[in-house]
Amino acid sequence: MKDMSQNAPSPPVIEAKGLNLTFQTADGPVHALKDVNLSINKGDFVSFIGPSGCGKTTFLRCVAALEHPTSGLLTVNGMTPDEARKKRAYGYVFQAAGLYPWRTIAGNIKLPLEIMGFSKEEQEARTRRVLELVELSGFGKKFPWQLSGGMQQRASIARALAFDADILLMDEPFGALDEIVRDRLNEEVLKLWAATGKTIGFVTHSIPEAVYLSTKIVVMSPRPGRITDVIESPLPKERPLDIRDTPEFIEIAHRVREGLRAGHLDE
């Protein structure tokens, strides 16, 4: 009899079903996420876009077990987020690079590896590899203050990649950078994604950034954070910057904009 399991689709890497999160505050409850349903598959590049306070970062923090849903189901690699965190299933890149100023760039990258108990030799090898991956070879002995903002963010990405988790969570990592640097880092993140095959969750406020980077764009409404649209991108995996001038790109950007507008009208 033919083994049908070989043709079965892989289970989602991240899956949310009926996810809700309510924060209790002195001014009353704040409904951060409401009835969120989403599947993210292996190798997806998923951008979350929406107005401030719509739950984009909160969802990412739930995946990382930094926040805990009030109700609903959330799994990461088939486990609870807490179990996935203990198994080091993901790396997390925050809005600010968060590098320790008294440590060199290599020292910052090694920090999680030291905590995890990797040997000195393995720490050195992994640090060399990720510095090369983010095009910072030769900067390992520099201190954060000696690097530009864009280079600091690349170092932060390298640190998140150092222990080689399959999932990379990025919370608006380029929001504070100027447009020219941001374009360059967008190109580099796509190259990095192609080279590693990681599953990426990426929070942004920028429509062009979301459309340029993603295989899937999740559009969210103002609080309580709900998903108003999930757009599967038809763009090819290899994307030069000038793809942003094509009709296909402009059409997707228009749909994202309409989804954001519809979310505001539904308030």
N, C-alpha and C positions, 0 to 999 in steps of 0.2 A: 504494500500500500504506500502511496506517495506521502512523504512527510510534508504536510502543509505549513509546518511551523517556520520553514525557511522563507516562505513568502509573507508571513505575518508582519504587519508594520511594527516598527520598534515603538515601545511605550514612550510617552512624552518625557522629556528631561525635567520639565517643570509643568505642573498641572494644578490649576485652581478651579474649584467647583463651589459655587455659591458662597464665595469668600466675603466676609464682613469684618470690619474692624471699627470699633467705637472707643474713643478715648474719653475717660471721665475727667472733667476739669471743674474748677471752682465755679465756672459760669454755666455748667451743665454739660451734657454729653456732646461730643463732636464726632460725627459720622464720617470717618476718613475713607472707608471703602464700603461699597454696597453691592452685593450680589455679583461679584467679579467671577467670570468664567473665562478661562484661557488655557490653551495648550501650547507649549513651546517644545519643538522637536530638536533632536541632536543636530548641531551645526547651524541652527537658525541664528540670524542676527536680528533681534527684536528691539525696536525703539519704542519708548513710551513717551507720548507727547500730550500736553494739555496745559491749562492755565495753572498758575501757582496755587498750591493747596488742593490739587485735584487727586492726590493719592499716588502719583507716579513713584516718588521716592519711598513712600510708605509701603507700596507693593514690593519694591526691591528689598527693603529692609525686612519684610516678612519672609521673603525667600531666604534671606541671610540669617534668619532667626534673631534679628535685632529687635523686631517687634513680633507680637503674637496675635493672630486673628481672634476675634471674639467668637466667630462661628464659621462654619464651612470647612472645606477640605483643601489643604495645600500640600503637595508632595514635590520633593526634589530627588531625582534619580530613584523614584519609588519609595523614598523614605520621608519621614517628617523633616522639616527644616533643621530642627535641633540635631537629629541623627546625622543629617548631611553635613552640618557644620563640624561635628566631631570627626567625621570621615574626610574633612577638608575637601569638600566637593566643589568649592568655588573660591575665586579670588575676588576682592572688592576694591574698586577704585573710587575714592570719594571726590567731592567737588574740589576740595583743596588737596594739594599733593600730600600734605601731612608728613613731610620728611623731618627727621630729627636733625636739627642744625649742627649738633656736636658729632654726628656720624658722617663719614664720607658717603658718597652715593652707593658704593659697593657695600659699605657697612649697613646702610638702610635696607638694601635688598636682602642682605644676609639675615636680618633680624628675625623674620618668621622662620627661617631655616634653622637658626640657632635655637629658637623656642621649641621647634619640632624635633630637635635632637639629631639633625643631619651631621655627618662627619665633616671635618674641616675641608677635606678634599672634595666632597660632594657639594659643599657650600660654594667653594671656589669655582667648580665646574659649572654649576647652575647659574651663578652670578655672571660668569663670562658669557654663557649662552644667551641669557635674557638681555644683557647689555647689547650684545650684537643684534638681537632680534629687534630692539627698539632704536637701533642706530646710535648707541651711546658708547660704543667701544672706545676706550681711551679716556673716559670720564669717570671711571670708578673711584679714583683717588681724590676727585674734586669734592668740595662740600656744597650743600644745596645752594647757599648764597652766591656761589660762583657760577651758577647756571641760570639761564633765562626761565621764565615761567613755563614755556612750552617744554623745555628740556626737563624741568622738575616733574611735570606731569608724565612725561615719558618714563622717567625713573620710577614714578609711582606705579605705572602700568607694569614695568619690569618687576617690581616687588610683588605685585599681585600674580604675576606669571611664574614666579621663581619656583613654587612648589608644584607647578604643572597640574592645577585643577582643570577639569573639563569645562567648567562654567566660569565665565568672567562677567561680573556685575559692575556696571559703570554708571555712577550717579552724576550726570552732567559734568564730566571731567574737563570740558573745554569751554565752559560757559564764561569764564573770566578772561579768556584770551582774545586778542584782536583777530579780525577776520582772516588775514593772510596766514597767521600761525595756525588758526583753526582749520583752514583748508588743508594745510600741509599735514596736520595731525590726523584729519579725517582720512586722507590718502594712506597714511601710515597704518592706521587702525584697520583699514580694509586689507592691506597687505599682510598685516599680522594675523588677521582672521583667516585669510586664505592659506597662510603658511602653517597655522596651528590646528585649524578645523574646530576651534572651540565654539561652544554655544554662548552667545553674548546677549545680555540684557542691558539696554542703554537708555538712560533718561536724558531728555533734551527739551528745550523750549523752542528750538529752531526747526521750522518746517523743512528748509533745504537740507539741513543736516540729517534729519530723520529719513527723508526720501533717499538721499545719496547713500546712506550707510546700510539700509535695512533690507532684509528679505521679507520682513513683516512689520507693519506699523500699527501700534495700538493707540487709538485716539481716545482720550479720557475727558470726562465732563467735569465741571466745577463740583465742589463738595456738595453732597456725598459722592466720592469718586466712583464713577461707573464707566464701563467701556461703551463708547458710542459707536465705534467702528473698528474693525480689524482688517487691514489692507494687506493682501499678499502682493508683493511687488513683482511685476513682470520684467524688471530690468535685469540685464545680464550680470553675472557675478563680478566680472571685470568692468570697472567703471572709471573711466577718466573723468576729471573734473568737468570737462565741457559737455558731459552727458546731461548736465543741468539745463542746457539750452535746448534739449530735444523736446518734441511734442509729448512723448511718453512721460518724461520726467514732470513736465508742467501739468499734465493731466492728473498724475498722482498727487502732486502738491495741491492742486485745486480740490481734490477729494478730501485731503487732510484738512484743508482750510474750511471746507463745508462741514466736515464732521465737528470741528471745533466750534463753529458758529452754531450748529444745531444743538450742541451740548449747552451752550449759553442760553439758547431760547427755551430749553427744557427746564431751566432752573425753576 
